[in-house]
Amino acid sequence: MSSIFIIQLVISFFVGGGFVALLTLLAEKSSSKVSGLILSFPSTILISFFFLAWTQSTEEVATIIPATFIPMGVSILFPVFYIYIARLGSKFIKGRIQLILFSLITASSIWLAFSIPMAYHKMTNIVFGIIGYILLAILGHILLNRKKSSEVQAHSYTIWQIMARAAFVGLLVALVIFLGEISNPFWGGVLAIYPAALSASLIVIHWYYGYESLFELCRKIPIGSLSIFVYAIVVMLVFPNFGFVLGTVVALICSLATSFLLSLLSKISKKDLKFKINIF
């Protein structure tokens, strides 16, 4: 492992974590409408694809995009896994920390069980991937909106919670780059879709309000994931032709435009958001 690659790993950790910390701080200081747009930034996937293209190549990143669509759909179901596992675990796990860890580890294991085959088989069929994402997004929307839960007070993150969330995402980004180097970029690309920022938010809300309140938190995730889906599609199309720097800018603009259109089409604008969250 070269010293240059080690430097790239360190940079990816601090840039990835710092980017998420900055977004969280900006969202906390903004109105609910503005914060919704801020947190629609595809944070983890943006940094991961950027550094994968830097350490590998733009063509490699474009090639792995189809393998990320089904893991993206599974990420929409991640809160469903977490909530129902927490509900089951609460019957025999009394400690709050133990229940959170049990729910997070089990939900992550299920996510890996569905996602790893995409990297193992190097799935490049874009039609299969898009259909899989759409079906999983629809399923996630149904499951997350079938149960009505009472709203809880908005939660503001402490500086330590923001730093912990940033470190978690930074470690994930560094791991994505590491796996892309030692194995193949497909492993790093699929891992880039893991809902790291969402997991951190689930933990915080679970700790303060209980797992039942997570339904209210996660209702809009399937629709919100469209901005991430658009980002991935644009990356696949523009990285090989524009490079990863300009390509990231173009993909981000398209993603933000999607978020803006979604906000116009939804009725959320009539009511302040109670939770602030980003997905990937």
Summary of the structure (lengths in Angstrom):
residues: 280
radius of gyration: 17.8
end to end distance: 28.3
largest distance: 54.6
contacts: 965
relative contact order: 0.20
helix: 80%
strand: 0%
